[in-house]
Amino acid sequence: MSAQAPAGHRVAIVTGSAQGIGRAIALRLAANGYDVAVNDLPTRLADLEEIVREVKGHGARGLAVVGDVTVEAEVEKLVTKTAQELGRVDVMVANAGIGHVSLIVDMDPAAFDRVYALNVRAVALCYKHAARQMIKQGWGGRLIGASSGAGKLGVPGLSAYSSSKFAIRGLSQSVAMELRRYKITVNTYAPGLIDTPGIGRNAASMMDSGTMTRPKGPGMKTAMDSSVVSSIVAYLASEEAHHITGQSISVDGGHVML
C-alpha cells in the first residue's frame, strides 16, 4: 500500500473460508498480522466462528460474516460490515468456488450456470464492492481471485470448472488495468491438486477411477497441502507485492508451465 495508509493492522476479507484453501489463507494472513473477516454460507457459521477463534489466537481481530457471494446485496453487506467493524478493507481474497464433473455431451445447463455464478460472477462482485471501498479509502489495495491450473490448460470432464477459471484470468487482467491508477493490484492464484475436502480429493478419486485424465508432464505427482497456496496468497496481499498486477501465479508442482 502507499504511505497514505493509516497505521494499524491491515484488514483482509476471505470468501469460502470455512474449510480448505480459504481457511488456510485466512489463518496465514492472521499469522502475518492482518485482521480477517471470514465468509461462507450460513450453514457453515460454526466453522467460521471456530476460525475466528483461531484468528484471535494470532493476536488479530476476526469477524465472521455469513452470506451467499453470488448475491450482490450480500457481497455489499460483507464489505460494508467489514469496513464498519474492522475499520477498513485492504485485501479481498475471492476464494469461494465449486467444481462440476461432466462430459460435454452430458452437460446439465443448470449445473453449468451454478459453476459460473460462484466461480465468475461472485468474484466480479467481490472485486466491485471491495474496489469501491478501497477507492473511497484512497490508499490502494489488493484484489486476489481463485483461478486454477485448469484455468490455464483444459481438463477433460471439467469443462464448466476449467472454462470458469480461464474466465477469472481475463476478468482479473481487465480489472487490473482499470484499477491500477488507484494503486489497487489484481492477481490470481492457480493451484493444481490440493489435498482438501473439496475438488482436490474428488478430482484425485475421479482420476483414479478413469473419469478424468491424470495430469501429464514433468510436474509433481501428489496433491499439495493448502498451506502451499496460502503462502503465495499472503505474498500477493503484502505491501512488497505492489508491483505485481494482472498475473496468475501457478502453484501446481510444475504441471502447467505458463
PAZAPA-4460 file (N, C-alpha, C; in steps of 0.05 Angstrom, whole numbers, plus 32768, in hexadecimal, padded with zeros to 4 digits):
% residues 258
    n_x    n_y    n_z   ca_x   ca_y   ca_z    c_x    c_y    c_z   seq   type   mol
   8011   7FE8   8000   8000   8000   8000   8011   8019   8000     1      M     A
   8006   8030   7FFB   8015   8049   7FFA   801A   8052   8017     2      S     A
   802A   8067   8019   8031   8073   8033   8019   8080   803F     3      A     A
   8003   8084   8030   7FEC   8092   803B   7FDB   8080   804D     4      Q     A
   7FE0   8065   804B   7FD0   8053   805B   7FD4   8058   8079     5      A     A
   7FBF   8059   8089   7FC3   805E   80A6   7FD1   8047   80B4     6      P     A
   7FDC   804D   80CB   7FE9   8038   80DB   7FD4   8025   80E5     7      A     A
   7FDE   800D   80ED   7FCC   7FF9   80F8   7FCB   7FE1   80E6     8      G     A
   7FBD   7FCC   80F1   7FBB   7FB3   80E2   7FAC   7FB8   80C7     9      H     A
   7FB7   7FAD   80B2   7FA8   7FAC   8099   7F92   7F97   809B    10      R     A
   7F7D   7F9A   808B   7F65   7F8A   808D   7F61   7F7B   8073    11      V     A
   7F5C   7F61   8075   7F57   7F50   805E   7F3C   7F42   8061    12      A     A
   7F2F   7F3E   804A   7F17   7F2E   8048   7F1E   7F15   8038    13      I     A
   7F15   7EFE   8042   7F19   7EE5   8034   7EFF   7ED7   8031    14      V     A
   7EF5   7ED3   8018   7EDC   7EC4   8014   7EE2   7EA7   8011    15      T     A
   7ECD   7E97   8015   7ED0   7E7A   8014   7EE4   7E70   8028    16      G     A
   7EE4   7E7B   8040   7EFA   7E75   8053   7EF2   7E63   8069    17      S     A
   7EDC   7E54   8067   7ED5   7E41   807C   7EE7   7E28   807D    18      A     A
   7EF5   7E23   8067   7F05   7E0B   8065   7F1A   7E0F   8050    19      Q     A
   7F2C   7DFB   804E   7F3E   7DF9   8037   7F51   7E11   8033    20      G     A
   7F53   7E19   801A   7F66   7E2E   8012   7F5E   7E48   8020    21      I     A
   7F44   7E4E   8020   7F3B   7E67   802C   7F42   7E69   8049    22      G     A
   7F3E   7E54   8058   7F45   7E53   8074   7F63   7E57   8078    23      R     A
   7F73   7E49   8067   7F90   7E4C   8069   7F99   7E69   8063    24      A     A
   7F8C   7E75   8050   7F93   7E91   8049   7F8C   7EA4   8060    25      I     A
   7F74   7EA1   806B   7F6C   7EB2   8082   7F7F   7EB0   8099    26      A     A
   7F87   7E98   80A0   7F99   7E94   80B7   7FB5   7E9D   80B1    27      L     A
   7FBE   7E9A   8098   7FD9   7EA4   8091   7FDA   7EC2   8092    28      R     A
   7FC5   7ED0   8088   7FC4   7EED   808A   7FC3   7EF6   80A7    29      L     A
   7FB4   7EE9   80B7   7FB3   7EF0   80D4   7FCF   7EED   80E0    30      A     A
   7FDD   7ED7   80DA   7FF8   7ED3   80E4   800B   7EE9   80DB    31      A     A
   8005   7EF4   80C3   8016   7F0A   80B9   800D   7F26   80C2    32      N     A
   7FFA   7F27   80D5   7FF3   7F40   80E1   7FDA   7F4E   80D6    33      G     A
   7FCB   7F40   80C5   7FB2   7F4C   80BB   7F9B   7F46   80CE    34      Y     A
   7F89   7F59   80D0   7F6E   7F53   80DA   7F5F   7F47   80C3    35      D     A
   7F4E   7F33   80C9   7F42   7F23   80B3   7F24   7F20   80B7    36      V     A
   7F15   7F26   80A2   7EF8   7F1F   80A0   7EF5   7F06   808F    37      A     A
   7EE9   7EF2   809B   7EE5   7ED9   808C   7EC8   7ED6   8084    38      V     A
   7EC4   7EC9   806D   7EA9   7EC8   8062   7EA4   7EAC   8056    39      N     A
   7E8B   7EA3   805A   7E82   7E8B   804D   7E63   7E8B   8050    40      D     A
   7E57   7E75   8047   7E3A   7E73   8049   7E30   7E71   8066    41      L     A
   7E17   7E78   806B   7E0D   7E77   8087   7E10   7E5C   8094    42      P     A
   7E0E   7E47   8084   7E11   7E2C   808F   7E2D   7E26   809A    43      T     A
   7E40   7E37   8094   7E5C   7E34   809E   7E63   7E47   80B4    44      R     A
   7E4F   7E53   80C1   7E55   7E67   80D5   7E66   7E5C   80EC    45      L     A
   7E60   7E44   80F5   7E70   7E38   810B   7E8E   7E36   8103    46      A     A
   7E93   7E2E   80EA   7EAE   7E2C   80E0   7EBC   7E47   80E0    47      D     A
   7EAD   7E5B   80D6   7EB8   7E76   80D5   7EBE   7E81   80F1    48      L     A
   7EAD   7E7B   8104   7EB2   7E85   8120   7ECB   7E77   812B    49      E     A
   7ECF   7E5E   8124   7EE8   7E51   812D   7F00   7E5E   8121    50      E     A
   7EFF   7E65   8108   7F15   7E72   80FA   7F1A   7E8E   8107    51      I     A
   7F05   7E9C   810E   7F08   7EB6   811B   7F18   7EB2   8135    52      V     A
   7F11   7E9D   8144   7F20   7E98   815D   7F3E   7E93   8157    53      R     A
   7F43   7E85   8142   7F5F   7E80   813A   7F6D   7E99   8131    54      E     A
   7F5F   7EAA   8123   7F69   7EC4   811A   7F71   7ED4   8133    55      V     A
   7F60   7ED5   8147   7F65   7EE4   815F   7F7D   7ED9   816E    56      K     A
   7F81   7EBF   816B   7F98   7EB2   8178   7FB3   7EBC   816D    57      G     A
   7FB2   7EC8   8155   7FCA   7ED5   8149   7FCC   7EF2   8151    58      H     A
   7FBB   7EFB   8163   7FBC   7F17   816C   7FAE   7F2A   8158    59      G     A
   7F9F   7F20   8146   7F90   7F30   8132   7F73   7F31   8139    60      A     A
   7F65   7F44   812D   7F48   7F44   8130   7F3C   7F33   811A    61      R     A
   7F25   7F26   8120   7F18   7F16   810D   7EFA   7F1C   810C    62      G     A
   7EEE   7F18   80F5   7ED2   7F1E   80F1   7EC6   7F09   80DF    63      L     A
   7EB0   7EFC   80E7   7EA2   7EE9   80D6   7E8A   7EF6   80C9    64      A     A
   7E88   7EF5   80AF   7E71   7F01   80A1   7E66   7EEC   808E    65      V     A
   7E4F   7EE1   8094   7E43   7ECD   8082   7E35   7EDA   806B    66      V     A
   7E34   7ECC   8055   7E26   7ED7   803E   7E2D   7EC8   8024    67      G     A
   7E1C   7ECA   8011   7E20   7EBE   7FF7   7E2C   7ED3   7FE4    68      D     A
   7E45   7ECF   7FDC   7E53   7EE3   7FCD   7E4B   7EE4   7FAF    69      V     A
   7E38   7ED3   7FA7   7E2C   7ED6   7F8D   7E16   7EEB   7F8D    70      T     A
   7E0F   7EF4   7FA4   7DF9   7F08   7FA7   7E06   7F23   7FAD    71      V     A
   7E02   7F37   7F9C   7E11   7F50   7F9F   7E0C   7F5E   7FB9    72      E     A
   7DF3   7F5E   7FC3   7DED   7F6B   7FDC   7DFD   7F5F   7FF3    73      A     A
   7E02   7F45   7FF2   7E11   7F38   8008   7E2F   7F3E   8006    74      E     A
   7E39   7F41   7FEE   7E55   7F49   7FEB   7E58   7F66   7FF5    75      V     A
   7E46   7F77   7FEE   7E47   7F93   7FF7   7E46   7F94   8016    76      E     A
   7E35   7F83   8022   7E33   7F82   803F   7E4E   7F78   804B    77      K     A
   7E5A   7F64   803E   7E73   7F59   8048   7E89   7F6F   8049    78      L     A
   7E8B   7F7E   8034   7E9F   7F93   8033   7E99   7FAA   8046    79      V     A
   7E7F   7FB2   8047   7E77   7FC8   8058   7E7B   7FC1   8076    80      T     A
   7E72   7FA9   807D   7E75   7FA0   8099   7E92   7F9E   80A2    81      K     A
   7EA3   7F94   8090   7EBF   7F92   8096   7ECB   7FAE   809A    82      T     A
   7EC5   7FC1   8089   7ECF   7FDC   808C   7EC5   7FE9   80A5    83      A     A
   7EAC   7FE4   80AC   7EA1   7FF0   80C4   7EAD   7FE4   80DE    84      Q     A
   7EB0   7FCA   80DF   7EB8   7FBD   80F7   7ED6   7FBA   80FA    85      E     A
   7EE4   7FB8   80E4   7F02   7FB6   80E5   7F10   7FCF   80DC    86      L     A
   7F01   7FE2   80D2   7F0C   7FFD   80CD   7F15   8003   80B1    87      G     A
   7F19   7FEE   80A0   7F24   7FF3   8085   7F23   7FD8   8076    88      R     A
   7F29   7FD9   805C   7F2C   7FC1   804C   7F45   7FC6   803A    89      V     A
   7F59   7FB6   803F   7F72   7FB8   802F   7F75   7FA1   801B    90      D     A
   7F6A   7F8A   8021   7F6E   7F72   8010   7F53   7F64   800D    91      V     A
   7F4C   7F5D   7FF5   7F35   7F4B   7FF0   7F40   7F32   7FE2    92      M     A
   7F3C   7F1B   7FEF   7F43   7F01   7FE3   7F29   7EF3   7FDB    93      V     A
   7F22   7EF4   7FC2   7F09   7EE8   7FB8   7F0F   7ECA   7FB2    94      A     A
   7F0E   7EBA   7FC7   7F17   7E9E   7FC5   7F00   7E8B   7FC0    95      N     A
   7EE7   7E92   7FC7   7ED1   7E7F   7FC5   7ECE   7E74   7FA9    96      A     A
   7EC9   7E5A   7FA7   7EC6   7E4E   7F8C   7EBC   7E32   7F8E    97      G     A
   7EB2   7E27   7F78   7EA9   7E0C   7F77   7EB1   7DFF   7F5D    98      I     A
   7EB1   7DE4   7F5D   7EB7   7DD5   7F45   7E9F   7DC5   7F3D    99      G     A
   7E9F   7DBC   7F24   7E8A   7DAA   7F1A   7E96   7D98   7F05   100      H     A
   7E93   7D7E   7F08   7E9E   7D6B   7EF6   7E89   7D61   7EE3   101      V     A
   7E8E   7D64   7EC9   7E7B   7D5B   7EB5   7E89   7D5C   7E99   102      S     A
   7E85   7D48   7E89   7E8C   7D4A   7E6D   7E7A   7D5E   7E5F   103      L     A
   7E83   7D6B   7E4B   7E73   7D7F   7E3E   7E59   7D74   7E32   104      I     A
   7E59   7D5B   7E29   7E41   7D4E   7E1E   7E2C   7D49   7E33   105      V     A
   7E34   7D4A   7E4C   7E21   7D46   7E62   7E1C   7D5F   7E72   106      D     A
   7E24   7D76   7E68   7E23   7D8F   7E77   7E07   7D96   7E80   107      M     A
   7E05   7D9D   7E9A   7DEC   7DA8   7EA5   7DEF   7DC6   7EA5   108      D     A
   7DDF   7DD5   7E95   7DE3   7DF2   7E94   7DDF   7DFF   7EB0   109      P     A
   7DCE   7DF5   7EC1   7DCA   7E01   7EDB   7DE3   7DFE   7EEC   110      A     A
   7DF0   7DE7   7EEB   7E09   7DE2   7EFA   7E1F   7DF4   7EEF   111      A     A
   7E20   7DF7   7ED4   7E34   7E08   7EC8   7E30   7E25   7ED2   112      F     A
   7E18   7E2E   7ED3   7E12   7E49   7EDC   7E1A   7E4D   7EF9   113      D     A
   7E16   7E38   7F0A   7E1D   7E3B   7F26   7E3C   7E3E   7F29   114      R     A
   7E4B   7E30   7F19   7E68   7E33   7F1A   7E70   7E4F   7F13   115      V     A
   7E64   7E5A   7EFD   7E6B   7E75   7EF5   7E62   7E8A   7F09   116      Y     A
   7E4B   7E85   7F16   7E41   7E99   7F29   7E55   7E9C   7F40   117      A     A
   7E60   7E86   7F4A   7E72   7E88   7F61   7E8F   7E8E   7F58   118      L     A
   7E97   7E81   7F43   7EB4   7E83   7F3B   7EBA   7E9C   7F2C   119      N     A
   7EA6   7EA9   7F20   7EAC   7EC1   7F10   7E9C   7ED9   7F1A   120      V     A
   7E82   7ED7   7F1A   7E72   7EEF   7F22   7E78   7EF7   7F3E   121      R     A
   7E7A   7EE4   7F51   7E80   7EEB   7F6C   7E9B   7EF9   7F6F   122      A     A
   7EAF   7EF0   7F60   7EC9   7EFD   7F61   7EC6   7F1A   7F57   123      V     A
   7EB8   7F1E   7F41   7EB4   7F39   7F36   7EA6   7F4A   7F4B   124      A     A
   7E92   7F40   7F59   7E84   7F4F   7F6D   7E97   7F56   7F85   125      L     A
   7EA8   7F43   7F8D   7EBB   7F49   7FA2   7ECF   7F5E   7F9A   126      C     A
   7ED8   7F5C   7F81   7EEA   7F71   7F77   7EDC   7F8C   7F77   127      Y     A
   7EC4   7F8D   7F6D   7EB5   7FA6   7F6A   7EB2   7FB4   7F85   128      K     A
   7EA8   7FA6   7F99   7EA2   7FB4   7FB2   7EBA   7FB8   7FC3   129      H     A
   7ECE   7FA7   7FC2   7EE7   7FAC   7FD0   7EF6   7FC4   7FC3   130      A     A
   7EF5   7FC5   7FA8   7F03   7FDB   7F9B   7EF6   7FF6   7FA2   131      A     A
   7EDB   7FF6   7FA3   7ECE   800F   7FAA   7ED7   8019   7FC6   132      R     A
   7ED9   8006   7FD9   7EE2   800D   7FF4   7EFF   8016   7FF3   133      Q     A
   7F10   8009   7FE4   7F2C   8010   7FE3   7F30   802B   7FD6   134      M     A
   7F21   8031   7FC1   7F22   804B   7FB4   7F1A   8061   7FC7   135      I     A
   7F05   805C   7FD6   7EFB   806F   7FEA   7F11   8074   7FFF   136      K     A
   7F1F   805F   8008   7F33   8063   801C   7F4B   8072   8011   137      Q     A
   7F52   806D   7FF8   7F66   807E   7FEB   7F83   8075   7FEC   138      G     A
   7F89   805D   7FF7   7FA5   8055   7FFA   7FAB   803A   7FEB   139      W     A
   7F9A   8032   7FD9   7F9F   801A   7FCA   7F94   8001   7FD7   140      G     A
   7F9D   7FEB   7FCC   7F93   7FD1   7FD7   7F9B   7FBA   7FC6   141      G     A
   7F92   7FA2   7FCE   7F98   7F89   7FC1   7F7F   7F7A   7FBB   142      R     A
   7F79   7F74   7FA2   7F64   7F61   7F9B   7F71   7F48   7F91   143      L     A
   7F68   7F31   7F9C   7F75   7F17   7F95   7F5F   7F03   7F90   144      I     A
   7F5F   7EF7   7F79   7F4B   7EE3   7F71   7F56   7EC7   7F6E   145      G     A
   7F44   7EB4   7F6F   7F4B   7E98   7F6D   7F48   7E8E   7F50   146      A     A
   7F5F   7E8A   7F43   7F5F   7E7C   7F29   7F67   7E5F   7F2E   147      S     A
   7F75   7E52   7F1C   7F7C   7E36   7F1F   7F8F   7E2E   7F09   148      S     A
   7F9E   7E18   7F0E   7FAC   7E0D   7EF8   7F9A   7E06   7EE1   149      G     A
   7F81   7DFF   7EE7   7F6D   7DF9   7ED3   7F63   7E12   7EC5   150      A     A
   7F6C   7E2A   7ECF   7F66   7E43   7EC2   7F7C   7E4B   7EAF   151      G     A
   7F90   7E3A   7EAC   7FA6   7E3E   7E99   7FA8   7E28   7E84   152      K     A
   7F9D   7E11   7E8B   7F9E   7DFA   7E79   7F84   7DEA   7E7E   153      L     A
   7F74   7DE6   7E6A   7F5B   7DD8   7E6D   7F5E   7DBC   7E78   154      G     A
   7F49   7DB3   7E86   7F49   7D99   7E93   7F30   7D89   7E8A   155      V     A
   7F33   7D72   7E7E   7F1B   7D62   7E76   7F09   7D5D   7E8E   156      P     A
   7EEF   7D61   7E8A   7EDC   7D5C   7E9F   7ED7   7D74   7EB1   157      G     A
   7EE6   7D89   7EAD   7EE4   7DA1   7EBE   7EDF   7DBA   7EAC   158      L     A
   7ECF   7DB8   7E97   7ECC   7DCE   7E85   7EC0   7DE7   7E92   159      S     A
   7EAD   7DE3   7EA4   7EA1   7DFB   7EB2   7EB6   7E07   7EC4   160      A     A
   7EC2   7DF7   7ED5   7ED6   7E01   7EE8   7EED   7E0E   7EDA   161      Y     A
   7EF9   7DFF   7EC7   7F10   7E09   7EB9   7F0B   7E23   7EAA   162      S     A
   7EF5   7E25   7E9C   7EEF   7E3E   7E8D   7EEA   7E55   7EA0   163      S     A
   7EDE   7E4F   7EB7   7ED9   7E64   7ECB   7EF3   7E6F   7ED6   164      S     A
   7F07   7E5E   7ED9   7F21   7E66   7EE4   7F31   7E75   7ECF   165      K     A
   7F2E   7E6E   7EB5   7F39   7E7E   7EA0   7F2D   7E9A   7EA1   166      F     A
   7F12   7E9B   7EA6   7F04   7EB5   7EA7   7F0F   7EC7   7EBD   167      A     A
   7F16   7EBC   7ED3   7F20   7ECB   7EEA   7F3A   7ED9   7EE2   168      I     A
   7F4A   7ECD   7ED2   7F63   7ED9   7EC9   7F5D   7EF2   7EB8   169      R     A
   7F4B   7EF0   7EA5   7F44   7F06   7E94   7F37   7F1D   7EA4   170      G     A
   7F25   7F15   7EB6   7F18   7F29   7EC8   7F2D   7F38   7ED8   171      L     A
   7F3F   7F2A   7EE4   7F53   7F36   7EF5   7F66   7F48   7EE6   172      S     A
   7F6E   7F40   7ECE   7F7F   7F51   7EBE   7F71   7F6B   7EB7   173      Q     A
   7F58   7F69   7EAF   7F49   7F81   7EA7   7F46   7F94   7EBF   174      S     A
   7F3F   7F89   7ED6   7F3B   7F99   7EEE   7F55   7FA5   7EF7   175      V     A
   7F6B   7F96   7EF4   7F86   7FA1   7EFB   7F8C   7FBA   7EEC   176      A     A
   7F85   7FBA   7ED2   7F8A   7FD2   7EC2   7F78   7FE9   7ECA   177      M     A
   7F5F   7FE3   7ED1   7F4C   7FF8   7EDA   7F55   8005   7EF4   178      E     A
   7F60   7FF5   7F06   7F64   7FFF   7F21   7F81   8007   7F28   179      L     A
   7F93   8004   7F15   7FAF   800A   7F1C   7FB3   8027   7F24   180      R     A
   7FA4   8039   7F19   7FA7   8055   7F20   7F9F   805B   7F3D   181      R     A
   7F91   8048   7F4A   7F8A   804B   7F66   7F9D   803C   7F78   182      Y     A
   7FB3   8031   7F6D   7FC6   8021   7F7C   7FBA   8007   7F87   183      K     A
   7FA7   7FFD   7F78   7F9A   7FE3   7F7F   7FA5   7FCE   7F6C   184      I     A
   7FB2   7FBA   7F76   7FBC   7FA4   7F65   7FA7   7F8D   7F64   185      T     A
   7FA7   7F7F   7F4E   7F94   7F69   7F4A   7FA3   7F51   7F3F   186      V     A
   7FA3   7F3B   7F4E   7FB1   7F23   7F46   7FA1   7F0A   7F4D   187      N     A
   7FA9   7EF4   7F41   7F9C   7EDA   7F48   7FB1   7EC5   7F4F   188      T     A
   7FA9   7EB2   7F5F   7FBA   7E9B   7F64   7FAD   7E83   7F56   189      Y     A
   7FBE   7E71   7F4B   7FB5   7E5B   7F3A   7FC0   7E41   7F45   190      A     A
   7FB2   7E35   7F58   7FBC   7E1C   7F64   7FB8   7E04   7F52   191      P     A
   7FC8   7DF0   7F57   7FC2   7DD5   7F4C   7FB2   7DC6   7F60   192      G     A
   7FB6   7DAC   7F62   7FA7   7D9B   7F74   7FAF   7DA2   7F91   193      L     A
   7F9B   7DA9   7FA1   7F9F   7DAF   7FBD   7F91   7D9B   7FCF   194      I     A
   7F9E   7D92   7FE4   7F92   7D7E   7FF6   7F7F   7D8C   8009   195      D     A
   7F66   7D91   8000   7F51   7D9D   8010   7F38   7D8D   800D   196      T     A
   7F23   7D93   801E   7F0A   7D85   801B   7EFB   7D8B   8002   197      P     A
   7F04   7D9F   7FF2   7EF6   7DA7   7FDA   7F00   7D99   7FC1   198      G     A
   7F04   7DA8   7FAC   7F09   7D9C   7F92   7F22   7D8D   7F90   199      I     A
   7F36   7D93   7FA1   7F50   7D85   7F9F   7F4D   7D67   7FA3   200      G     A
   7F40   7D5F   7FBA   7F3D   7D42   7FBF   7F2A   7D36   7FAB   201      R     A
   7F14   7D44   7FA5   7F01   7D39   7F92   7F0E   7D34   7F77   202      N     A
   7F1E   7D47   7F6E   7F2B   7D45   7F54   7F3F   7D2E   7F54   203      A     A
   7F4E   7D2B   7F6A   7F61   7D15   7F6C   7F53   7CFA   7F6A   204      A     A
   7F3C   7CF8   7F78   7F2D   7CDF   7F77   7F22   7CD9   7F5B   205      S     A
   7F19   7CEE   7F4E   7F0E   7CEB   7F33   7F24   7CE3   7F1F   206      M     A
   7F3C   7CEE   7F23   7F52   7CE6   7F11   7F5A   7CC9   7F15   207      M     A
   7F59   7CC0   7F2F   7F5F   7CA5   7F34   7F4B   7C92   7F28   208      D     A
   7F32   7C9A   7F26   7F1D   7C8A   7F1A   7F1B   7C8C   7EFC   209      S     A
   7F2A   7C9F   7EF0   7F2A   7CA2   7ED3   7F16   7CB6   7EC9   210      G     A
   7F06   7CC2   7EDA   7EF3   7CD6   7ED2   7F01   7CEF   7EC6   211      T     A
   7F17   7CF6   7ED2   7F27   7D0C   7EC9   7F43   7D03   7EC2   212      M     A
   7F51   7D12   7EB2   7F6D   7D0C   7EAA   7F80   7D17   7EBF   213      T     A
   7F92   7D06   7EC8   7FA7   7D10   7EDA   7FBA   7D22   7ECC   214      R     A
   7FC2   7D39   7ED8   7FD4   7D4C   7ECB   7FEE   7D3E   7EC2   215      P     A
   7FF6   7D45   7EAA   800F   7D3A   7E9F   8024   7D50   7E9F   216      K     A
   803E   7D48   7E9C   8053   7D5C   7E9B   8066   7D5A   7EB2   217      G     A
   8077   7D6E   7EB5   808D   7D6C   7EC8   8086   7D72   7EE5   218      P     A
   806D   7D78   7EEA   8065   7D82   7F05   8066   7D6C   7F1A   219      G     A
   8065   7D75   7F33   8064   7D63   7F4A   804A   7D53   7F49   220      M     A
   804A   7D3B   7F53   8033   7D29   7F4F   8020   7D28   7F67   221      K     A
   8025   7D35   7F7C   8014   7D34   7F94   8006   7D4E   7F98   222      T     A
   7FEE   7D4C   7FA6   7FDF   7D64   7FAD   7FEF   7D74   7FC2   223      A     A
   7FEC   7D8E   7FC1   7FFA   7DA0   7FD3   7FE9   7DA7   7FEB   224      M     A
   7FF6   7DAF   8001   7FE8   7DB9   8018   7FDF   7DD6   8012   225      D     A
   7FC9   7DDE   801D   7FBE   7DF9   8018   7FD0   7E10   8022   226      S     A
   7FE3   7E09   8034   7FF5   7E1E   803E   8008   7E28   8028   227      S     A
   800D   7E17   8014   801D   7E20   7FFD   8010   7E37   7FEF   228      V     A
   7FF6   7E35   7FEB   7FE7   7E4A   7FDD   7FE5   7E63   7FEF   229      V     A
   7FE0   7E5F   8009   7FDC   7E76   801B   7FF5   7E87   801C   230      S     A
   800D   7E7B   8019   8025   7E8B   801A   8028   7E9E   8002   231      S     A
   801F   7E94   7FEA   801F   7EA5   7FD2   800B   7EBB   7FD5   232      I     A
   7FF3   7EB5   7FDF   7FDF   7ECA   7FE2   7FE8   7EDF   7FF6   233      V     A
   7FF5   7ED6   800C   7FFF   7EE9   8020   8013   7EFC   8013   234      A     A
   8024   7EF2   8001   8037   7F04   7FF4   8028   7F18   7FE1   235      Y     A
   8015   7F0E   7FD1   8006   7F20   7FC0   7FF7   7F35   7FCF   236      L     A
   7FEF   7F2F   7FE8   7FE1   7F42   7FF9   7FF4   7F56   8006   237      A     A
   800D   7F51   8006   8020   7F61   8015   8026   7F7C   8008   238      S     A
   8031   7F8E   8017   803A   7FA8   800C   8051   7FA4   7FF8   239      E     A
   8061   7F8F   7FFC   8078   7F8A   7FEA   806F   7F83   7FCE   240      E     A
   8057   7F7A   7FCB   804D   7F72   7FB1   8040   7F88   7FA1   241      A     A
   8047   7FA1   7FA7   8039   7FB8   7F9B   803E   7FBA   7F7D   242      H     A
   8053   7FAD   7F73   8059   7FAF   7F56   8051   7F97   7F47   243      H     A
   8040   7F85   7F53   8036   7F6E   7F45   8018   7F72   7F41   244      I     A
   800F   7F72   7F28   7FF2   7F74   7F22   7FEC   7F68   7F07   245      T     A
   7FD4   7F5D   7F05   7FCB   7F50   7EED   7FD7   7F35   7EE8   246      G     A
   7FE2   7F29   7EFD   7FF0   7F10   7EFA   7FE0   7EF8   7F06   247      Q     A
   7FE6   7EE1   7EFC   7FDA   7EC8   7F07   7FF1   7EB6   7F0E   248      S     A
   7FF4   7EB2   7F28   800C   7EA3   7F33   8005   7E86   7F36   249      I     A
   8013   7E75   7F27   800E   7E58   7F29   801B   7E4D   7F42   250      S     A
   800C   7E3C   7F50   8016   7E2D   7F67   800D   7E10   7F63   251      V     A
   801B   7E02   7F52   8011   7DE8   7F49   8027   7DD3   7F45   252      D     A
   803E   7DD7   7F51   8053   7DC4   7F4E   805F   7DC2   7F33   253      G     A
   805A   7DD6   7F22   8065   7DD6   7F07   8055   7DC8   7EF2   254      G     A
   803B   7DC2   7EF7   802B   7DB5   7EE3   8025   7DC7   7ECB   255      H     A
   8021   7DE1   7ED1   801B   7DF4   7EBB   8030   7E0A   7EBC   256      V     A
   8041   7E0B   7EA9   8057   7E1E   7EAA   8051   7E35   7E97   257      M     A
   803D   7E46   7E9F   8035   7E5D   7E8F   8037   7E76   7EA1   258      L     A
***
